[in-house]
Every structure is written in structure tokens, then in C-alpha cells.
Amino acid sequence: QVQLVESGGGLVQPGESLRLSCAASISAFAARGMGWHRQVPGKERELVASISRVRNTDYADSVKGRFTISRDNAKNMVYLQMNSLKPEDTAVYYCSAGSIGSLDTGRYWGQGTQVTVSA
């Protein structure tokens, strides 16, 4: 059974930082691409950042230079360090995992964690 459990969300002021964590209970974690996505009500879920099994990373233009995705294969963990947060970063953030050996990151999903950026 696959489980992705996000944590670290909360309420912060503009300019502050948060670090999201995703604990993955999944086989062959190191062989999967992992991602962070976000969604606001009424809008489609969007990819924020992804990290491949060889640690290549990709970011949405809106977060480049502010967010950093990383992974710890020994702990089956994925992280999203979010700096210089803006009100438009407010969303539910979801962790995702891809299929083994694939470039995709959207095969499995967590339940999400709320991030609210507001003064």
C-alpha cells in the first residue's frame, strides 16, 4: 500500500519561509520521480517542482529562485523549501510519486497540506 504524507504547512506572513516534508511509504522510492504540486479552489492543480531519480530538478516559473526541492532516499523523504513566500503561493500542496523508472511524477498522491501566506 502506497502512502504519501505531507507535513509542514501553515500560516505565514509574506516574505517568510516554510519547509514542506513528504514521508513516502512506497517501494523503490529511489527509482521514482517525485513532485510537489499545488491547487487553489476553482483552479487546476499545477506542478510546482519535481525531482527525478537522478536528482534533476524542474520548477514552475513562478517559484524559480524561491523554492527548492530535495530528496533523501535513505529516509524516503521529499522536501520543498519555500522562501520569500507570497500571497499567491497560498494553496493546498500535494506530494506525488511517479512510476518506477519513469519520468512521470503523478502516479500516486498525498492528501495535501495547506499553505496560507497572509499579512
Summary of the structure (lengths in Angstrom):
residues: 119
radius of gyration: 13.3
end to end distance: 40.0
largest distance: 42.5
contacts: 363
relative contact order: 0.32
helix: 5%
strand: 52%
